[in-house]
Amino acid sequence: MKILKLSILLFAMCSVTAIAQDKKPIEFEHVFDDTFSSNNVQNIRWMNDGEYYSATRDNKIIRFNILDGTEQVLFNGDDFEGSSGEKPFNIQGYQFSADESKLLIRTDVEQIWRRSTRENYFVYDMNSGELSKLTDSDEKQQYAELSPQGDRVAFVRDNNLFWVDLQTGTETQITENGEFNKIINGAADWVYEEEFGFAKAWFWSPDGDRIAFYRFDEERVNEFFMTEWGGLYPEAVKFKYPKAGEENSIVSIHVYHVDSGETISMDIGEETDQYIPRINWTNDNDLLAIRRMNRLQNKQDLLFADAETGSSSVILSEESETWIDVHDDLYFLENGEQFITTSDKDGYNHIYLYDMQGQELQQVTEGEWDVTNFIGHNERNYLLFYVSAEESPLERHLYSVRVDGKRKQKLTEGEGWHTINMSRDFKYYIDSWSDYNKPAEVSLHRQKGNEVRTLEANAELAQKLNEYEFVQKEFMTLNVTGAELNAYMMKPVDFDSTQKYPMLMYVYGGPGSQTVTRNFESGQRPMWHQYLVSEGYIVVSVDNRGTGARGRDFKKQTYKKLGQLETADQVEAAKTLAQLPYIDEGRIGIWGWSYGGYMSSLVLAEGSDVFSAAIAVAPVTDWKYYDTIYTERFMQTPQLNPEGYNEGAPITKAGQIEGSYLLVHGTGDDNVHYQNTIEMIDALVAADVQFETMIYPNKAHSIYGGNARRHLYRLMTEFILENL
């Protein structure tokens, strides 16, 4: 009987092997060679008449007929010269004037930090076919934008605001006091850019005759410096970076009147130790909406400010026992009497209708699920459009609903992840739909969901997936630490449940994040996971407590104790999975980047009886080294929460690490400073803990450029092969 069972098993294994041999293996080079990259439709702009949209392709700006897809090239960069006379002219972004007779095109883009850039701008006249540089200056500009009427362009240069009259070419300087590391006009400082998500910090009024802008006074902010290696004498790169508990910039809001040249300061209160995460013009050219938050980010006020006088009043206030998320969901109705916004005040993120006095009129959506993206409001038929996780936290779908909360309709079909780009008149939308086993299919739809045509099927990629040993995720729910956690597992193609496999867990785990989702992934990290699976590893990812799309309480339970619940979840998840007969409990590892590097460091320390190896790329090792806005949102200040900071710091637990530990960092990381790894190294040495490290000179948080990424993934591969 035993012989028979063995024969059957061997036959089954041979059959699986034969099937696997019919397909091509995933190689290390696939991490980098774009074999499995998806195609998409780039830089879509919906046009005025509702019959066309534009997009870029092959260095051209092309107009597409919505219904039949016929094309017209509006601008061909290959036909023009760039700033220095080089050909072709490289299109790196564009805008239309109001009447769509002109294009504002950006080129020569130079990256500064994550979102900030400087570049050159050109104006293309589609009637004359002439291309002209926006300014005569040899210096690059930042954040240029056409006015709503399309006759003016404003921009930032050297921390000051300017505007140009397109008819005369006259350039006017708006502010005079901009100075590096002291005063910034119209652009965000480092911490606002990184944590509030914007670099451009100025906005045209509806009539295009006023500009509202931020001014950052950075003088009291402490200066951080990094070393730029490569020269005989390395240079210091200095910038203002407020660490947790330290001084922030003093922020003020101003409105410049183009016709008179006068600048009016808006009243945002006497407190200077606060945040202004957003400003928005209402539909009234005289009324500016300002959102103001206290330092701990658990109270937010919506102010309406008079652009003529600067006087303001609080319209709506919201407070939380934890923190309030910053978002862009603020829409003013054309009737001038109401606005729409979102809040998680009922336990889940939902849409609300208010009057202009701040009185709640209607909770538009409700249920035990989160609205993840408010798209807009069609005022002709009173329909709201939004994306939510109602079907599952792992999925995203588009819905419509009336302002009164009635007649809700799900518009997207097909399980998985739908990314929506809707036309300005709400008649059409472009849906990029993928699933964990299905590359993105980009299609055009009418307002009610009817498909018009497919824009990109990614058929070639789908065929490649069938030709290669591309492994699909298996989704599961783990019941650990009193919580149900979403997870996925990837098994080798020739998986045999009677064999033992090493397991590598991938973690990010930060507040509101998700790694376990039903969307198609084919970038470097996912392809590296595919390669490791082909080498005989099982790859797992678990969304711990504190992650997103599961309501307020699930996300915000980590308040004031970052790293504690999340670490417990990852350790217990590993213990649970280790009980599976095919997991080798002596060969379990974990890796992550940024917050994931922080998590993998804590997990190896707290779970040394479970994990034998960890990789931490660019990790936070003590929250006191990170910035004010992000850290204090979740942890308060070090002065108010010393116990939370201490308990959640890997450097305080360095002596608990027993397994193989690889620390990786770039010396040019402006976000999570190299200082974090230096201090962790110091703590490990003091505790007599052996470890490995790799430093990438001048590389930022992404460790990108030159051969750095290839070297990093080769390094991590060899570490995994050796230690797991």
C-alpha positions, 0 to 999 in steps of 0.5 A: 500500500505504501508503495502504491501511494508513493507511485501515485505521488511520484506520477503527480509530481512528474506531471506537474514538472512536465507542465511547468517545463512547458512554460518559461521560467521567471529569471532575475533579469525579468525584475528589470527588463519590463517583460511583464510591464502593463501598457496604459493611456498616459496624460489624459486630458478631457476636452471642452466639447465633451467629444474628445480627450487628449493624451501623449504617445510617442512624444506627441500630444494627440486628440482622440474622438471619444466614440470612434477613437480617430486621432489628430496630432496636436503637437509633435515634439519631434518637429521642434527644438528644445531649450538648447536647440536639441531635437526632439523637443521632449514633452513632459507635461502639458495644459490647454488654454481655456479656448484650447487654442494654446498649449503650455508644455513643460520640458527639461524637468529636473527632480528636486524632492518627491513631488517638487521639480523645476523645468522649462515651459513653452507656449504652442499656438495651434493656429499659427504653429509657433512654439515660444519659450514662456520667459526670457530667463535662463533659469527654470521655473516651477509649477507654471499654470494657465489662468482659467481664461488662458491669457495669463500664466503664473509660476514660481522661480527662486522662491518667488511668484511671477505671472506672464501676460501671454498677449504682450509677453510681459513678466510681472514679479508678485513677491520679492522676499523669497530666499533659500532656506528662509522664505518660500512663496507659492511652493511648499516647504519640504514637510508639507510637500512630503506629508500633505502631498503638494509642491505647488502652493498657489491657485488662480481664482475662478475669474483668473484675476487673483492668485491665492498662495502660501508663504512659508517662513522657514527661519526657525526650522532646524537645518538638516544636511546630507553629504554629496559624495564624489568630489575630492572634498564632499559637499554638504546638501542643506535643507530645512527639515523639522523633526518630531517635536521640533519647530515648523515653518510659520505659514501664512496665506495671501491673495494677490490681485493681478489688476491692482498689484495688491496683496492681501493677507488672510486671517488664519488666527493668531496661532502660528504652531499649526497647519494649513493643509489645503486652500481652495477657491470656492465658486465665488471669486471673492471667497477662499476656503482654508482648512486649518489644523492644530499641531496634533492634527486632531482638530480641523477647521474649515474657514471662509476668507474674504479675498478683498479684506482678508477677514475670515470665519470658521464654518465647520469644525471636526475633532477626533480622539486620534487624528483627522486625515487630510484629503482633497474631497471638497466640492462647492456646488454651482448654486453657491449655497452648498458644498460636499466633503468626506469624513470618517466621523461615523466610523467609515469614510463617507460623503456629506452635504453641507450648506455654506453656513456649515450645517449638515444637510445629508449624509450621502453614503453610509455603511460599513465600508469606506469611500476611497475616492470622491470623483465629483458631482454632476449638477445636471442630474444631481448624481455623485460619483465615487469609488469605494471598498464596499465589495471588499477592502481588496477591491475598488469599484465605481458607484453613482448616487443621488445627493439625497443618498438614493438610487445608488448604482454600481457602475463597474463590473468584474472583480478586482481593482478599478481606477477611474478617470471621469470627463469633466461633464461626467458623460464618460469615464475611462476605467483601468481595470485589473485583477491579481491574475489579469493585466489592466484593461483600459476601456471607455464607458458612458456615464451609466457604465455602458462600455464604448470601446477598449483603449488598451487590452494588454493582450500581449502581456496576457499572452506572456503570462500564459507562456511563463511560470507566472504565479498567482496569489492565493488570498486568505484571512488569518485570525490572529491577535483577536483580529481578522487580517487579510493576506496572500500567499504565492507558492512555487509552480511545482508546489508539493504539499508534502515538501517543506518550503522556506517562507519570506514575508513582505511587509509595509504595514503603515497607517492606511496602507495596503499590500493585499489587494486584487490588482495586477502587479508587475513592477520590480518588487512584484517581479522579484517576488515572482523570481524568489517563488521560482527559486523555491520560496513561498512569499506571503504578505499580511495587512496588519491592524492599522492598514486601510479600507476597513474603517476608522477604528481598524486603521486608527487603533495604532494611535500613539503606539506605532509598531506595537500592534503591527509587529504583534500581528506579523509575528503571530501571522508567521506563527500561524502559517508556520503550522502549515505542513509545507512551511519550514518553520526554521526558515522564515524571513521578512523584508520591507522598505521604509515603514516596511523596513521599520516593521521588519526590524521590529519583527526580527527583534520581537519575533526572534523565536519565529524569524531567522532573517530580515531585510530592512531597506531605508528604515525608520529606527526611532520616530524622533528622527522623522518629520513633524507632520507624519510622526506627530499625526500618529504618535503626538510629540516625543515630549507628550508620548515618550513611552510610545516613542521608546516602545516603537523604536527598533534601536531600543530593541537592537539587543533582541535581534538574533537572526540574520539582519541586513540593513540597507540605506542611501546616503542621499535619503532626504525622507528617512535620513541615513541617520536612522541606519547609522544610529541603528548600527551604533545600537547593534554594535553596542549590543554586540549583535552581528549584522550586514549592511549596504550603503548606496552613496548619494541615493535617495529613499528610492535607491534609484539611478545607475546600477543601484536597483539591480545591485540592491535586488542582487544583494537581497537575493543572495542574502535570502538564498544564503540565510533562508 
